[in-house]
């Protein structure tokens, strides 16, 4: 049951992640990102990391996505053409090459991974104490920088929207 559930979730995750990248409507793309983050929380539940799954839903699927939707709605992105000096064909070609390179790296990573016996997670894995200890000791700087990045991500579109209104 565990392997089958993981494979089904992996297929759903890949489908929803592709919808995030490929959908032309930014609001529907953001909704696909909500589905992706929710499915990832289910994977964490299957791994026994219930605290991380709850944080995934509350923080990312809830707060961050509300922020993203606020920015999308504030910018009022419609069907307007984005001005660029590069032809669309060149940009799609570059994106395709970058995607192919990433896929090649992923295949190399998976092919080189050692196959062996599954081991159990350490005691307290994914629990509140273990997550808090690692978050506020080893990863405190990336944690704070992420908060700063999110603040800039909100302020930037507000400034852009004010310039547009003038």
N, C-alpha and C positions, 0 to 999 in steps of 0.2 A: 504494500500500500504506500509506503514512504517514497519509493523510487518512482512509482507511477504518478503520485501527487506532485512530486518535484518536477517531473517531465512536463506535466500539464501546466503547472505554474510557470515553468521556464518558457514554454511556447506562448502562453498568454503575456508574459513579461516582454518577450521579444516583439510580439505583435503590437502591444501598446507603446513600447519604446519607439518602434518604427513609425507609429501614428504620430507621436510627438514630433519627430523630425520631418516627416514627409507631408503632414497636413498643411495646406496653405492658410487655413483660418487660424489665427493665433489663439482665439478662445477655445476652439475645439482641440487644438494642440495642447493647451494648458489642462483641459479636462482629461486628455489622454495621459498627461503626466500625473494627474491625480490617480488614475487607475494604475499606472506603473508603480507609484509609490505605495499604494494600498496593497498591491500584489507582492511587493517586496516585503511589506510588513508580515504578510502571511508566510513567506519563506522564513522570516525570523522566528515565527511561531513554530514552524516545523523543526527549526534548529534548536528549539528550547530556550531561545533568548526572548522571553516575554516582555521584559522591560524595554529592550531595544525596539521591539515591535510596537509597543504602546507609544514610545517616543517618536517612532517613525510616523505614526498616524497623527499624533497631536502636533508635533513640530512641523514636519514637512508637509504632510497631506493637508493639515489644517492651516497653520499660521503662514508658512512660506507660500503656499498656493493662493491664499487670500491676498497676500502681498503681490504676487505675480499678476493675478487677475485685476487688482487695483491699478497696477501700472499699465496693463494692457488697455483697460477701459479709459484710463486717464489720457493715454496717448491717442485714443480713438483711431486705432489702426483700421483702415478700410482697404479698398482695392487699389489705393493709389500706388503708382509705380515708384520704386525707390531709385533715386538718381544714382548712377554709378558710371564710372568711366570704363569699366570692364564689360565686355559683352556677356550676356547671360550664359552663352554656350561655354565660354572660357571658365566662368565661375562654377558651372555644373561639372565641367571636366576636372577642375582642381578638387572639388568636393568628392567626386568619384574616386580620384586617385588617393586622396587622403583616407577615404573609407576603405579602399582596397588594402592600403598599407596597414591600417589598424586591424583589418580582418586577418591579414597575413601574420601580424605579430601575435594575435590571439591564437591562431592555429599553432604557431611555434611554441607558445606558452603552454597550451594544453598538451601538445605532443611531447613536450619535454617534462611534463609533470610525472613524478614517480607514482606508480600504482602500487597500492599496498593495502594493508588492513586498516579499516576505519578505527579511529580511536575516539574515546569519549571526551567530551569537553571538560575542562577543569571545573571543580566545584564552584558554584556561584556564577558561572558563565552567563552573561547577559543580564545579571541581576543589578539592582540599583547600586549596591555598594561597589561592585567591580566597575560598572560604567562610570560612576562619579569619581572613583579614585583615578582611573586612567584619564578621564576628561579634564579634571582639575589639577593633575600633576604633569603627566607626560604631554598632554595635548592642549594645555591652557592657551598657548600663543595662537595656534591655528583656530581654536574656538573663539577667541576674542577677535582675531582678524576676520573671521567669517561674519561676525556681528557687524564689524565696521564695513565690510563689503556689502552686506544687506542694507545698511543705512545709506551708503552711496547709491545703491541700486534704486532706492526710493527717491532720494533727492534729485538724481539726474533726470528722470522722466518728469518730475514736477517742474524743474527749471525749463526743460524742453517744451512742456505744455504751455508754460507762461510765455515763452518766446513766440510760440505759434499763435497765441491769442492776440498778440499786439498787432 
